[in-house]
């Protein structure tokens, strides 16, 4: 029987990956998220575009099948997922082609890890899984409502039902405040670099289909 989350050793915000586990350009990347109690959450495929001083960028094209327990759908738009070198979050960037209002969607997260899948994907590419614990809170930049924090109620509910430790609650809230400022002011990866990565992903996808 596994230990309750509150009794486990304190996990890191971002695990230090080995070079072998890190995604390489063209790798299939499966983002596999879970909740603090170990319950499965979203699974989203993508393709590694590369890295920069901020972190790693993964293209997630439209029409991809994604799922979580109780929900499954095909994506309606292109996006690029960003995984930071340091930080307790992962961010998804959209552009004006997105049929919804979201332009930046930041998931507060914990215990971010890369795991290379031994062997290769069915098309011969390498394959990597990106794992993280989804911590409920989201920092969103909306084309309609500006920058705001979402799912405060879920964070409170899960804090009680999943027994979040006090240190974790404090750390996630601190990171949330930092990210609100970063998204609002356009710091670091939120300063417009995602547009270039999204364009690069679309071009690579077009070349794959030619």
Phi, psi and omega in degrees: 000134181284154177290150171297151185304323184291343182261352182283160173302148181296120179282159179280159173295311180223117179292147178281113184279155170278154180301324182294331183276340185292147181290144175250155182306129179093348178297145165290130178238120177255113176278116185238106185258156176216170176263171184301329180274006179093354181295141180294148177228216186294143170236120186226125179273159176196186180230131181292128179263330183145193181220161174220194183296340182274322184162212187248145184238132183232126179276130177239102187280165177289156178081004179279146177276125177231157183204160167214165179305122179090000180207140175212142181198169172256135182295146184259352184209166175279150178208166173230129179266135178244130175244117186284155173292324177222137179138159183252061183194167165223145186235140175246132183246136176237170174235193185291351176282349178294126181291345177265184184270345186285139175244324174227132180228108184255120176267118170296136189212171178215157173058053180285130184217149172250140178222113177285136176272121183293141188096210182212168176290169184298336180265010177094351178285162170290164182220137182225144171254138173252119181251144172204157172265116179285124184256029168077304185295141178230137171255121189238137167251116184253144176291345183255315189248010179070209182265131179206165177258131182246159175066034172300321181295320179295321178298318178294315182296314181288330176302323178279311186287331180256003174058055176298132175295154181299322180298325181290316179302315181295317181294318180294319179294321177298315180295323179299315178298319178297320182289325175302315179295318182295317180291318181295316185269350180076042179278152169051232183293350180265012183265015176109354182293336182298330181299319179293319180294322178295318177297321179296320179295318179296320180295317179297322179295321178296317180296324179296331185265357180276000000 
